[in-house]
Amino acid sequence: MYRLAKRILETPPSATVLIADMAAKMRRQGVDIIDFSAGRAAEHSPDYINRVASRALLDGDTHQTMAQGTPEFREMVARKLERENGIIADPEKNIIATLGCKQGLTLALVAAVDPGDEVVVEDPCFVSYKPAIRFFGGIPVPVPLRRENRFRWRAEDLESAVNDRTKAILFSSPNNPTGTVHNETDLDLIVGTAKKHDLLVISDEIYEQTIWDGRRHVCIATRSGMKDRSITIMGFTKTFSMGGWRIGFIYAPEALISAMVTAQQHLMTCAGSFTQKGAAKALSEAPPAEVKELWQDWERRCQFVVSELNRIPNISCDPPEGGFYAWINIKGTGETSEQLAKRLLKEFHIALVPGSAFGPNGEGYLRMTCVRSWDDLREGLLRFKQAFTKRGI
């Protein structure tokens, strides 16, 4: 018998994908499941983007592209970065097309992290960060995000995590799962630490457009001295509801992009041809009114979910500053997050993700996706309330 690689044997499955798969299996068995686990909206990709990709397919644009991405796609990315983020990027030197943000993180780690290098991450953080770092021989170093500090790093915690083996800081804004939008003070803390210790910063900005209550997204690469030490990962999965397209991009210094192109050539060849065509259309101009209206409705859904959750005894939920998750405090229930998530799925047929999947500091929470349909939200919250009132959770 062959032996599986140690790196796989020591890696747990993605909790978000696992719960979504469990829910899908129960649904195939005829169970009426409402799935709040996976980070996907109810809406399909916008038709004006779909039409461009469909036309590309019908016109025969079905062959592999340059490993770095098509010139058209990279040019549209450069325009977007200037228009929306205040970044001047050279499409030939500073941009690469990726198969979504997870693969973008893969390329970033391949290019920047050697075995034994330490990478500072948030705790809680997106479930795939730590496994991805380990896959390439790196060592993730979780630094707590404390509720009393509004799920932001404290200077003393961040500084104590850095040593001579630290290579990079990886963070997301808005944060998944807490919904924290890192403001300029937060970013300056990261910038100061990176400069002091000569570190790279890998910034996952997939939720950059889902910013609520008048806040604004600030790209850390725009901070003084960060252009040459930042890897910015962006994509279309969340803001344009294009998760199945597997398309994104990275903005980074030329040397790092060149290294990523080499890795792309050997590992993935390129991002999809017709997906780049559709994504280029999505970036060719400022988001149209139909997309902005969708984002506004997502904000209303988040507000509705939080308001309803806070009517339920033994739990509480702060409004997300960005992203589209409710980070539900269940510490008053006396159950672990995994126990409660499994009970809610099996007994009440609603799927949420246990907070422990995001790191030790996620214990005591559940993550709920707020951008399912209004009908799903109403029915799912009704079941959630029933779970706490009728069964005495």
C-alpha positions in Angstrom: 0.0 0.0 0.0 1.2 3.5 -0.8 1.6 6.0 2.0 -0.1 9.4 1.9 2.0 12.5 2.3 2.4 13.6 5.9 1.3 17.1 5.0 -2.1 15.8 3.9 -2.5 13.4 6.8 -1.9 16.3 9.3 -4.4 18.7 7.5 -8.0 18.7 8.5 -10.6 19.2 5.7 -11.9 22.7 5.1 -14.7 23.2 7.6 -16.6 25.6 5.4 -16.5 23.1 2.5 -17.1 20.1 4.7 -20.3 21.6 6.3 -21.5 22.7 2.8 -20.9 19.2 1.5 -22.8 17.7 4.4 -25.7 20.0 3.8 -25.7 19.1 0.1 -25.7 15.4 0.9 -28.6 15.8 3.2 -30.4 17.8 0.6 -29.9 15.0 -2.0 -31.6 12.7 0.6 -34.7 14.9 0.5 -33.9 17.0 3.7 -34.9 20.7 3.4 -31.6 22.2 4.3 -30.9 26.0 4.5 -27.2 26.4 4.0 -25.6 29.4 5.7 -22.1 27.8 5.7 -20.5 28.6 2.4 -19.5 32.2 1.7 -21.6 32.6 -1.4 -24.5 34.9 -2.2 -27.8 33.7 -3.5 -27.5 35.7 -6.7 -25.8 34.5 -9.9 -23.1 36.4 -11.7 -24.4 39.5 -13.5 -25.7 38.8 -17.0 -23.6 41.6 -18.7 -20.5 39.7 -17.5 -21.9 36.2 -18.4 -22.7 37.4 -22.0 -19.1 38.4 -22.6 -17.7 35.1 -21.4 -20.3 33.1 -23.3 -19.5 35.0 -26.5 -15.8 34.3 -26.0 -16.6 30.5 -25.7 -18.7 30.6 -28.9 -16.0 32.5 -30.7 -13.4 29.8 -29.9 -11.5 31.6 -27.1 -10.9 28.2 -25.5 -7.2 27.9 -25.5 -4.6 28.5 -22.8 -3.3 32.0 -22.4 0.0 33.4 -21.3 0.9 32.2 -17.8 0.7 35.8 -16.5 -2.8 36.3 -18.0 -4.0 38.0 -21.1 -2.9 41.5 -21.9 -6.5 42.7 -21.9 -7.2 41.2 -18.5 -4.1 42.7 -16.9 -4.8 46.1 -18.5 -8.3 46.1 -17.0 -6.9 45.1 -13.6 -4.5 48.1 -13.8 -7.3 50.4 -14.6 -9.4 49.1 -11.7 -6.5 49.5 -9.3 -6.0 53.1 -10.3 -9.7 53.9 -10.4 -10.7 52.2 -7.1 -7.6 51.8 -5.0 -5.3 54.7 -6.0 -2.6 52.3 -7.2 -0.6 52.8 -10.4 0.4 49.3 -11.6 2.3 48.2 -14.7 0.3 45.4 -16.4 3.5 43.8 -17.7 5.3 43.9 -14.4 3.0 44.1 -11.4 -0.1 41.9 -12.2 -0.8 38.2 -12.7 -4.1 36.4 -13.3 -4.9 33.7 -10.8 -7.5 30.9 -10.5 -9.3 32.7 -7.6 -7.8 34.0 -4.4 -6.9 30.6 -2.9 -4.6 29.9 -5.9 -3.4 33.5 -5.6 -2.3 32.7 -2.1 -0.7 29.5 -3.3 1.4 31.5 -5.8 2.3 34.1 -3.1 3.5 31.4 -0.7 5.5 29.5 -3.4 7.2 32.7 -4.4 7.9 34.0 -0.9 8.1 31.3 1.7 10.8 28.8 2.3 10.6 25.7 4.6 10.9 26.8 8.2 9.8 30.4 7.5 7.1 31.7 9.9 4.1 33.5 8.6 2.0 35.6 11.1 -1.8 35.1 10.7 -4.9 36.4 12.5 -6.7 34.2 15.0 -9.5 33.7 14.0 -8.6 33.6 10.2 -9.9 32.1 7.0 -9.8 28.3 7.4 -7.4 27.7 4.5 -4.6 30.1 5.5 -2.8 27.8 8.0 -3.0 24.6 5.9 -1.7 26.4 2.8 1.3 27.8 4.7 2.1 24.3 6.0 1.8 22.8 2.5 4.9 24.8 1.5 6.9 24.1 4.6 6.1 27.4 6.3 5.0 27.7 9.9 1.8 29.7 10.7 2.0 31.8 13.8 -1.5 32.8 15.0 -1.9 36.1 16.8 -5.2 36.7 18.6 -7.9 39.1 17.5 -9.6 39.9 20.8 -13.3 40.9 21.0 -12.5 43.5 23.6 -10.2 45.1 21.0 -13.0 44.8 18.3 -11.2 41.9 16.7 -8.1 43.9 15.9 -4.4 43.1 16.6 -2.8 44.7 19.7 0.7 46.1 19.1 2.1 43.9 21.9 0.6 40.7 20.6 1.8 41.3 17.0 5.3 42.3 18.1 5.7 39.3 20.4 4.9 36.9 17.5 7.8 38.2 15.3 11.3 36.7 15.5 14.3 36.1 13.1 12.4 33.3 11.4 9.4 35.5 10.5 9.0 36.0 6.8 5.6 37.5 6.3 2.3 38.8 7.7 -0.9 37.4 6.2 -4.2 39.1 7.0 -7.6 39.8 5.4 -9.7 43.0 5.3 -12.5 42.8 5.8 -11.7 39.9 8.0 -13.3 36.5 7.4 -14.9 35.5 9.8 -15.2 38.5 12.2 -16.2 41.2 9.6 -13.6 43.6 10.9 -12.5 46.3 8.4 -9.0 47.3 9.2 -8.8 51.1 9.4 -5.7 53.2 8.9 -4.6 52.8 12.5 -4.7 49.0 12.1 -2.8 49.2 8.9 -0.2 51.5 10.3 0.4 48.9 13.0 1.0 46.2 10.4 3.1 48.6 8.3 5.3 49.6 11.2 5.9 45.9 12.2 6.7 45.0 8.6 9.2 47.8 8.1 10.8 47.3 11.5 11.5 43.6 10.9 11.8 43.7 7.0 8.7 41.5 6.4 6.5 40.9 3.4 2.8 41.6 3.9 0.3 39.3 2.1 -3.1 41.1 2.0 -6.3 39.2 1.1 -8.7 41.8 -0.1 -11.4 39.6 -1.7 -14.2 41.4 0.3 -12.9 44.9 -0.6 -16.3 46.1 -2.0 -18.5 44.7 0.8 -17.8 47.5 3.3 -20.7 48.7 5.4 -22.0 51.7 7.3 -20.0 54.3 5.3 -16.6 52.8 5.9 -14.0 52.6 3.2 -11.5 50.0 2.2 -7.8 51.0 2.3 -5.3 48.8 0.4 -2.2 48.4 2.5 0.0 48.6 -0.6 -0.9 52.3 -0.8 0.7 53.0 2.6 4.1 54.7 2.7 6.9 52.3 1.9 4.6 49.3 1.3 4.5 49.1 -2.5 7.7 47.0 -2.6 6.8 44.7 0.3 3.1 43.9 -0.3 1.4 41.1 -2.2 -2.2 42.2 -2.8 -4.7 39.4 -3.6 -8.1 40.3 -5.1 -10.8 38.6 -7.0 -14.4 38.4 -8.2 -15.9 35.6 -6.1 -17.6 37.8 -3.6 -18.3 41.2 -5.1 -19.5 39.9 -8.5 -20.8 36.5 -7.2 -18.4 34.7 -9.5 -17.2 32.0 -7.2 -17.5 29.2 -9.8 -15.4 31.1 -12.4 -12.2 30.7 -10.3 -10.6 34.0 -11.4 -8.7 36.6 -9.5 -5.4 38.5 -9.6 -2.4 39.6 -7.7 -0.7 43.0 -7.6 2.9 42.8 -6.4 6.5 44.0 -7.1 8.0 42.9 -10.4 10.4 40.3 -8.8 7.6 38.6 -7.0 5.3 38.6 -10.1 8.1 37.1 -12.1 8.6 34.3 -9.6 4.8 33.7 -9.6 4.8 33.4 -13.4 7.4 30.7 -13.2 5.4 28.8 -10.6 2.2 29.3 -12.7 4.0 27.9 -15.8 4.8 24.6 -13.9 1.8 24.2 -11.7 -1.4 25.6 -13.3 -0.3 26.9 -16.7 -2.8 29.8 -16.7 -6.2 31.1 -15.6 -9.1 30.3 -17.9 -9.2 32.1 -21.2 -12.9 32.9 -21.3 -13.1 33.6 -17.6 -10.5 36.3 -18.0 -12.6 37.7 -20.8 -15.6 38.0 -18.6 -13.6 39.3 -15.7 -12.0 41.9 -17.9 -15.5 43.1 -18.7 -16.4 43.3 -14.9 -13.4 45.6 -14.4 -13.7 47.7 -17.6 -15.7 50.4 -15.9 -16.9 51.3 -12.4 -19.5 48.8 -11.1 -22.8 49.6 -12.7 -26.0 50.6 -10.8 -27.3 47.0 -10.8 -24.2 45.7 -9.0 -24.1 48.6 -6.5 -27.8 48.0 -5.7 -27.0 44.4 -5.0 -24.3 45.3 -2.6 -26.7 47.7 -0.8 -29.2 44.9 -0.5 -26.5 42.6 0.9 -25.9 45.3 3.6 -29.6 45.3 4.4 -29.6 41.5 4.7 -26.6 41.7 7.1 -28.4 44.3 9.3 -31.6 42.2 9.3 -29.7 39.0 10.3 -27.9 40.7 13.2 -31.1 42.4 14.4 -33.0 39.1 14.5 -30.1 37.2 16.1 -29.9 39.7 18.9 -33.5 39.0 19.8 -32.6 35.4 20.7 -31.6 34.6 24.4 -28.1 33.3 25.2 -26.4 34.6 22.0 -25.3 38.0 20.7 -23.9 39.3 17.4 -22.1 42.6 16.6 -22.9 44.1 13.1 -20.1 43.2 10.6 -18.1 46.2 9.5 -17.6 44.5 6.1 -17.9 41.1 4.4 -21.2 39.3 4.7 -21.0 37.1 7.7 -22.7 37.2 11.1 -20.1 36.2 13.8 -22.4 34.9 16.4 -21.3 34.7 20.1 -22.7 31.5 21.5 -20.7 31.3 24.7 -23.9 31.6 26.8 -25.2 28.3 25.5 -22.6 26.1 27.2 -22.0 24.2 24.0 -18.9 24.1 21.9 -19.2 25.6 18.4 -18.8 22.2 16.8 -21.4 20.6 19.0 -23.9 23.3 18.3 -23.3 23.5 14.6 -23.8 19.7 14.2 -27.0 19.9 16.3 -28.4 22.8 14.3 -27.7 20.9 11.0 -29.1 17.5 12.2 -32.1 18.6 14.2 -33.1 22.0 12.6 -31.6 21.6 9.1 -29.6 24.8 9.1 -25.9 24.8 8.2 -23.5 27.2 9.9 -19.7 26.9 10.4 -18.3 26.3 13.9 -16.0 29.1 15.0 -13.3 26.7 16.1 -12.6 26.0 12.5 -11.1 29.5 12.2 -8.7 29.1 15.1 -8.6 28.7 18.8 -9.9 32.3 19.3 -12.9 31.4 17.2 -14.3 28.9 19.8 -17.5 30.2 21.2 -18.8 31.5 17.9 -20.7 30.4 14.8 -20.3 31.9 11.4 -23.4 32.5 9.3 -23.6 33.7 5.7 -26.0 36.7 5.5 -26.4 37.0 1.8 -28.6 34.0 1.1 -32.1 34.9 -0.3 -34.5 36.9 1.8 -36.8 33.8 1.9 -33.9 31.6 3.1 -32.9 34.2 5.7 -36.4 34.5 7.2 -37.0 30.7 7.3 -33.5 30.0 8.6 -33.7 32.5 11.4 -37.1 31.1 12.3 -35.5 27.7 12.7 -32.6 29.2 14.6 -35.1 30.9 17.1 -36.9 27.6 17.4 -33.7 25.8 18.3 -33.1 28.2 21.2 -36.7 28.5 22.5 -38.3 25.1 22.0 -35.2 22.9 22.8 -33.7 25.1 25.5 -30.3 25.6 23.9 
